[in-house]
Amino acid sequence: MPKATAQPDEAALGTDINNPDSDADGIPDGVETGGDATIDPGETNPLDRDSDDDGLADGVEDANGDGIQQAGETSPSNPDSDSDGIVDGVELGRVAGVADPDGAGPIGGTDGAFDGDADPSTTTNPLAADTDGDGLDDGVEDANGDGQTVNSIGGTGGAAGSGETDPGNSDTDGDGLSDGDEVTATGPLTGIGNTARRR
């Protein structure tokens, strides 16, 4: 049974005493706050549909609404669940954040600072720091964290490479060497140096 929030706590929080889920994000107010009048580290805000401003609603991240991050769930209180340098919403291809349902009212959505995925047709795993398993974290490969790799290492059509590799492809340039080996000069390239930057 979900934790209930006492009426004095609801008053202190500004939540609706007649609604068990004031922000309608799928997680009861008492679960979001641990059943008290404070929002402690690791808890979510019962008046904010996207407490960590990563572009995903709290109830999407905590799918079963129990306030505990389970296997397969991203964290609603940490914008980058796998700590790879790319926020969860961008990894999942979100182009816009969670809408603010009442404008200037008490309920919030995703903060305006969220930059959506620049290429939602490509996604990475927000629960795996290295989606393609090449030895480079996704945020190293997509260095600006925008969800898009353009003119990756080696460039295209004569354009210079951006220095980014594809976090969804372990061999971005298709030469038979993993991006991790090329960028870190490991594996068969030990002692040779970074070959990816020479192109």
LINGI-V772095 format. One record per backbone hydrogen bond with DSSP energy under -0.5 kcal/mol. CO is the residue of the C=O (numbers start at 1). NH is the residue of the N-H. Records with the same first field share a line. If there is no record, write none. Layout:
CO=NH  NH
This chain:
4=6
6=10
7=11
8=12
9=13
10=14  15
15=17
16=19
20=29
21=24
28=31  32
29=33
30=34  35
31=34
32=44
33=36
38=40
40=43
44=46
45=48
46=23
47=108
48=51
49=58
50=53
54=89
57=60  61
58=62
61=63
62=65
68=70
70=73
75=78
76=52
79=88
80=83
84=139
87=91
88=92
89=94
90=93
91=124
94=117
95=116
98=110
99=101
100=103
102=105
107=102
108=49
111=114
114=116
119=122
124=126
125=128
129=138
130=133
137=140  141
138=142
141=143  165
142=145
146=118
148=150
151=162
152=155
156=159
164=153
165=167
166=169
167=132
170=179
171=174
178=182
179=183
180=184
181=185  186
182=195  196
185=191
186=189
187=190
189=192  193
193=195
195=198
196=199
